[in-house]
Amino acid sequence: MIQRPPGMGAFHFVVLSRLRAAQLMRGCIPKIARDHHKAMVVAQLEVASGKIASLWNTPDAAASPAAVDASDGASLVPVNPES
């Protein structure tokens, strides 16, 4: 079982992971080693490790140029784009 980050609600974790899994299935490069895991597990591991964050409920969400994808109704950003 993958533990969600402290301070993140279960619903937020699930929705954020689902959006990231959709990106991975469309061909985005994973931020962690994929090994033999499916896209959903990789997405959950990325969110749990803090490598992916959301722009929900932030004042500058609409103005951020770092958004990876907004086609699913929310924006996901890599926490550290160089890694």
C-alpha positions in Angstrom: 0.0 0.0 0.0 1.3 3.4 -1.0 1.2 6.0 1.8 0.0 9.5 0.7 2.0 12.5 1.8 1.2 14.0 5.2 -1.3 16.8 4.9 -2.8 15.5 1.6 -6.3 14.2 1.8 -7.2 10.8 0.3 -9.5 12.3 -2.4 -6.8 14.8 -3.5 -4.2 12.0 -3.6 -6.4 9.8 -5.7 -7.4 12.6 -8.2 -3.9 13.8 -8.5 -2.6 10.3 -9.1 -5.3 9.7 -11.7 -4.4 12.8 -13.6 -0.7 11.9 -13.5 -1.4 8.4 -14.7 -3.3 9.8 -17.7 -0.3 11.9 -18.5 2.0 8.8 -18.3 -0.3 6.8 -20.5 -0.1 9.6 -23.1 3.6 9.3 -23.1 5.0 11.7 -20.4 8.3 10.7 -19.0 8.1 9.2 -15.5 9.9 11.0 -12.7 10.8 7.7 -11.0 12.1 4.3 -12.3 9.1 2.6 -13.8 10.4 -1.0 -13.5 7.5 -3.3 -14.0 4.8 -1.1 -12.5 1.7 0.1 -14.3 1.0 3.8 -14.9 -1.3 4.1 -12.0 1.2 2.7 -9.5 4.0 4.9 -10.9 1.7 7.9 -10.6 0.9 7.1 -7.0 4.6 6.7 -6.2 5.5 10.0 -7.9 2.8 11.8 -5.9 3.7 10.1 -2.6 7.4 10.9 -3.1 6.6 14.6 -3.7 7.9 14.6 -7.3 4.5 15.8 -8.6 2.4 18.5 -7.1 -0.9 20.2 -8.1 -1.6 23.8 -8.6 -5.1 23.5 -7.1 -6.0 26.2 -4.5 -2.9 28.3 -5.2 -3.4 32.0 -6.0 -1.1 31.9 -9.1 -2.4 28.7 -10.6 -3.6 30.3 -13.8 -0.5 32.3 -14.3 2.1 29.5 -13.8 4.1 28.7 -17.0 5.3 25.5 -15.4 2.0 23.6 -15.8 2.6 20.2 -17.5 -0.9 19.6 -18.7 -4.2 21.4 -18.1 -6.4 19.3 -20.4 -7.9 17.2 -17.6 -9.2 20.2 -15.7 -6.3 20.6 -13.3 -2.6 21.4 -13.7 0.2 19.2 -12.5 3.7 20.4 -12.2 6.9 18.6 -11.5 8.4 19.7 -8.2 11.9 19.7 -9.6 12.0 19.8 -13.4 15.7 19.1 -13.6 15.5 15.7 -11.9 
